[in-house]
Amino acid sequence: MNITKKVFLSLIIITLFGCNSKLAIFNPTGQIGVEEKLIIVTAIKLMSIIVVPVIIMTLFFVIKYRSSNTTALYKPEWCKSKTIELFIWIVPFIIVLILSSITISSVKKLDPSRSITTSNVLPIKINVISLNWKWLFIYPDFKIASINEIRVPVNVPIIFSITSDSVMNSFFIPQLGSQIYAMNNMCAKLNLIANKIGIYKGISSNFSGSGFSGMKFNVFVMDNDKFNSWINKVKSCKTKLISFLDYKKLSLPSKFNSVKYFSEVDNKIFYYIINKHNLNK
């Protein structure tokens, strides 16, 4: 196998290893993810109207007018074609207008901070804190917390409040949709819903240092009974997060952290993290 083939195969392998989250986007299991997939697919189809003919014409011209082809007709006096000019300007203009219309409507409809309304179901609130190099998830209504694991009931809206106690990071559950940044001294809102029971992957999609590759977590979507059983299980744990000293120890840099539960949490910790830099000024 020559060097060109080896390089080509290596690039394919690297690309495939890096596309798990991209493939997950095209297999959504939540309302937001489904709508985002529709927008992505629509945009790809519209842009293909231009991209595919350009690729075909490029290959055609390269082959037809190669130097070894002595039968190709040479027209040195040919300078322009109104038909071609019309096509290369009008078609892209129409496609840009359509994409602009879709973007404007979807930006409002899929605003991450926009609430998801469902009948007779109260949302689950989860406070998310990005640390070096782990995720801390606090359930303020239940006063419990977990490291690197989320559990939610199916068909129930989830309200994520997201911040960082380290460098800027990015919170992303590809199959549920809407990647959003976790930033120091700020609180971002993200509303999602899972419409199918299962286990879904969550990731950090923003490089944040040497332990970045270990910032992965599972999202367990289950029925209400199993969710309530899990809440009770966590509440029976011995580990607690009820003081800033406990939190300070937890926030120390560590890599490839295993799942951990806290049976009692002081909800003030989350708001202290958001405001602590202002307090120190």
C-alpha positions in Angstrom: 0.0 0.0 0.0 1.6 3.3 -1.0 1.8 6.4 1.2 -1.2 8.2 -0.4 -3.5 5.3 0.4 -2.2 5.1 3.9 -2.8 8.8 4.5 -6.3 8.6 3.0 -7.4 5.6 5.1 -5.9 7.3 8.3 -8.0 10.4 7.6 -11.2 8.2 7.2 -10.5 6.4 10.5 -9.9 9.7 12.4 -13.1 11.2 11.0 -15.2 8.2 12.0 -13.8 8.2 15.5 -14.7 11.8 15.9 -18.3 11.7 14.6 -20.2 9.9 17.3 -21.8 13.0 18.6 -22.6 14.1 15.0 -24.4 10.7 14.3 -26.3 11.1 17.6 -27.7 14.4 16.4 -29.3 12.5 13.5 -30.9 10.1 15.9 -32.8 12.4 18.3 -35.1 11.3 21.1 -36.4 14.6 22.3 -38.7 17.3 21.0 -35.9 19.9 20.6 -33.5 17.4 19.0 -36.2 16.3 16.4 -36.8 19.9 15.4 -33.1 20.7 15.2 -32.5 17.6 13.0 -35.2 18.8 10.6 -33.5 22.2 10.3 -30.1 20.6 9.7 -31.4 18.1 7.1 -33.4 20.9 5.3 -30.3 23.1 5.2 -28.2 20.3 3.8 -30.7 19.5 1.0 -31.0 23.2 0.0 -27.2 23.7 -0.1 -26.8 20.5 -2.0 -28.7 22.1 -4.9 -25.6 24.3 -5.4 -22.8 22.1 -4.0 -23.6 18.9 -5.9 -23.7 20.5 -9.4 -20.5 22.4 -8.7 -18.7 19.2 -7.7 -20.0 17.4 -10.8 -19.1 20.3 -13.1 -15.6 20.5 -11.6 -14.9 16.8 -12.2 -16.4 17.1 -15.7 -14.2 20.1 -16.7 -11.1 18.6 -15.2 -11.6 15.3 -17.2 -12.9 16.9 -20.4 -10.3 19.7 -20.7 -7.3 17.8 -19.4 -4.1 18.5 -21.4 -4.1 15.0 -22.9 -7.6 15.3 -24.4 -6.9 16.6 -27.9 -10.5 16.3 -29.0 -11.9 19.0 -26.6 -13.2 22.0 -28.5 -11.2 25.1 -27.8 -13.1 28.5 -28.0 -10.7 31.4 -27.2 -13.3 34.0 -28.2 -16.1 32.7 -25.8 -16.4 35.2 -22.9 -19.8 34.9 -21.1 -23.2 33.3 -21.0 -26.3 35.1 -19.8 -27.9 31.7 -19.0 -25.0 30.7 -16.8 -24.8 34.1 -15.1 -28.5 34.0 -14.4 -28.2 30.5 -12.8 -25.2 31.2 -10.6 -26.8 34.3 -9.2 -30.6 33.7 -9.0 -30.5 30.1 -7.6 -28.1 30.9 -4.6 -30.1 34.1 -3.9 -33.3 32.1 -3.6 -31.7 29.4 -1.4 -30.2 32.1 0.9 -33.6 33.7 1.3 -35.2 30.3 2.2 -32.4 29.5 4.7 -32.7 33.0 6.2 -36.4 32.5 6.7 -35.9 29.1 8.3 -33.2 30.5 10.6 -35.2 33.5 11.7 -38.2 31.3 12.7 -36.2 28.6 14.3 -34.1 31.0 16.4 -37.2 32.1 18.2 -38.9 28.7 18.3 -35.8 26.8 19.6 -34.5 29.5 22.0 -32.7 27.4 24.7 -34.2 29.6 27.4 -37.8 29.2 26.1 -39.9 27.0 28.4 -41.4 23.7 27.2 -45.0 23.5 28.1 -46.8 20.2 28.8 -50.1 19.5 30.4 -50.3 18.8 34.1 -46.5 18.1 34.4 -44.1 20.1 36.5 -40.6 20.5 35.1 -37.5 19.0 36.7 -34.9 21.6 37.6 -31.2 20.7 37.4 -28.4 23.1 38.3 -25.2 22.2 36.2 -21.7 23.2 37.3 -18.7 22.6 35.1 -15.6 21.7 37.1 -12.0 20.5 36.4 -12.8 17.8 35.0 -16.2 16.7 36.0 -19.9 17.7 36.0 -21.8 18.4 39.1 -25.6 18.1 38.8 -27.7 19.5 41.6 -31.5 18.8 41.9 -32.6 21.9 43.9 -36.2 20.7 44.5 -34.9 17.4 46.0 -31.8 18.8 47.5 -29.6 16.0 46.1 -26.7 16.0 43.6 -24.7 13.7 41.4 -21.3 13.7 39.7 -21.3 12.7 36.0 -24.8 11.3 35.9 -28.3 12.7 35.1 -31.6 10.9 35.7 -34.9 12.3 34.5 -38.4 11.0 34.0 -39.7 10.6 30.4 -41.9 13.2 28.8 -41.2 15.7 31.6 -39.6 19.1 30.7 -36.1 19.7 32.1 -34.9 23.2 33.1 -31.1 23.3 33.2 -29.3 26.2 34.9 -25.7 26.1 33.7 -22.5 27.7 35.0 -18.8 27.0 35.3 -16.4 27.2 38.3 -13.5 26.9 35.9 -12.8 27.8 32.3 -15.5 28.1 29.8 -17.0 24.8 28.9 -19.9 23.4 26.8 -22.8 21.3 28.0 -24.2 19.0 25.3 -26.6 16.0 25.1 -26.6 15.3 21.3 -29.8 13.2 21.1 -31.8 15.7 23.2 -30.4 18.8 21.4 -29.1 22.3 22.0 -25.5 22.6 23.0 -24.9 25.5 25.3 -21.9 27.1 26.9 -21.1 27.0 30.6 -19.4 30.2 31.6 -17.8 31.6 34.7 -19.8 34.1 36.6 -22.8 33.5 34.4 -26.0 31.4 34.4 -27.3 30.0 31.1 -30.7 28.5 30.8 -31.5 25.4 28.7 -34.9 23.7 28.3 -35.0 20.1 27.0 -37.4 17.1 27.1 -36.8 13.4 26.5 -39.6 11.6 24.8 -38.2 8.1 24.9 -36.9 5.9 27.7 -33.2 5.0 27.3 -29.6 5.9 28.1 -28.1 8.8 26.3 -24.6 10.2 26.2 -23.7 13.7 27.4 -20.4 15.4 26.7 -18.3 18.4 27.1 -17.9 19.8 23.5 -15.4 22.5 24.4 -11.8 21.8 25.1 -11.0 22.6 28.7 -7.7 21.2 29.6 -5.9 17.9 30.2 -8.9 16.1 31.7 -11.3 17.2 29.0 -11.7 13.7 27.4 -13.1 12.4 30.7 -15.9 14.9 31.0 -18.6 12.5 29.7 -21.8 11.5 31.5 -24.9 9.3 31.0 -28.4 10.6 30.9 -30.9 8.0 32.1 -34.5 8.6 31.0 -37.0 6.5 32.9 -40.6 6.3 34.0 -41.8 8.2 37.0 -41.7 5.2 39.4 -38.1 4.4 38.6 -37.1 8.0 38.9 -38.7 8.4 42.3 -37.0 5.1 43.4 -33.7 6.6 42.3 -34.4 9.8 44.3 -35.0 7.7 47.4 -31.8 5.7 46.7 -29.7 8.9 46.5 -31.3 10.3 49.7 -30.1 7.2 51.5 -26.4 7.8 50.6 -24.0 8.9 53.4 -22.1 11.5 51.3 -23.4 15.1 51.6 -22.5 18.5 50.1 -23.8 20.9 52.8 -20.9 23.3 53.3 -18.6 25.4 51.2 -15.7 23.4 52.6 -17.3 20.2 51.2 -17.7 21.9 47.8 -14.1 23.2 47.9 -12.7 19.6 48.3 -15.0 18.3 45.6 -14.0 21.1 43.1 -10.3 20.2 43.2 -9.1 19.1 39.7 -9.5 15.4 39.1 -9.7 13.2 36.0 -12.0 10.4 34.8 -14.3 10.7 37.8 -16.7 7.9 38.6 -20.4 8.5 39.3 -21.0 9.8 42.9 -24.2 10.8 44.7 -24.9 13.3 47.5 -27.9 12.8 49.7 -28.1 16.4 50.9 -27.0 19.6 49.2 -27.0 23.3 50.1 -28.7 25.0 47.2 -26.8 28.2 48.0 -23.6 26.7 46.7 -24.8 27.1 43.1 -25.6 30.8 43.4 -22.4 31.4 45.4 -20.4 30.0 42.4 -22.2 32.3 40.0 -21.6 35.4 42.1 -18.3 34.6 43.9 -16.2 36.7 41.5 -18.4 39.7 42.0 -18.1 39.2 45.8 -14.3 39.1 45.6 -14.1 42.4 43.8 
